[in-house]
Amino acid sequence: MSEKVKFTIDGKECVAERGQNLVDAAADNGVYIPSLCHLRDVIPAGSCRICNIKNAGRIMTACTTPVEQGMEIENDISELNDMRKAIVEMLFVEGNHFCPACEKSGNCELQALAYRFQMMVPRYPYEFPIKTPDTQDSRLWIERNRCIKCKRCIRTIKTEDGKNIFAFQERGHKVEINIDHELAAGLSEEKIQEATDNCPVGSILKKGTGFSQPIGTRRFDKEAIGSDIEKVV
């Protein structure tokens, strides 16, 4: 049987189901906690660390933190927002993100967070690593230069019998996303589209459909990321 609990985020009183993760509980109460790896109804991974919040003075990931009675959460504070901005900057410099030429521009969550946190020149030097795209699949294009290792594709795109289509290869700074082409051949068109939609950046793309939305009609052209949540009463 579900149990409602009360908690606060930046002083705002909220109500949620006990055990619900903080990212979703906050969203249900009109509070945006930014994240790049989290998807509702998907087991959280805590990969990107963008959703860091403060609970009882301790910094932790909101996507892996269950709601409990009486929690007093700090979210929209300068310390955390600068930490989030620093992570966004690191993701830009450790990959090759040239937004004007990217098919996901305007729909990219990383780009949208850079705007939200007013990123200008990153505080870290660009690495410009050489990463080889995977274009072997007949329907999907894997642009590893843009991958942020969020694991969304690994956690959500599977065969009917539960086998992973995507997986990490190598370890440490050499890790990269890989695709099982044999298993991917059996994916439905709906799953192919889901793979591209779930990717927060322009790393997984459906071939033949790039730049399909005119500028001005894309997801973040008119409203900042999180604004849909912040409109919730």
ABEGO torsion letter per residue (X at the ends): XBBBBBBBBGGBBBBBBBGBBAAAAAAAAGBBBBBAABBBGBBBAGAAGAABBBBGGBBBBAAABBBBBGBBBBABBAAAAAAAAAAAAAAAAABBBBAAABAABGABAAAAAAAAAGBBBBABBBAGBBBBBBAABAABBBBAAABAGAGAAAAABBBAAGBBABBBBEBEAABBBBBBAAAAAABBAAAAAAAAAABABAABBBBGABGABBBGABAAAABBBGAAAAABX
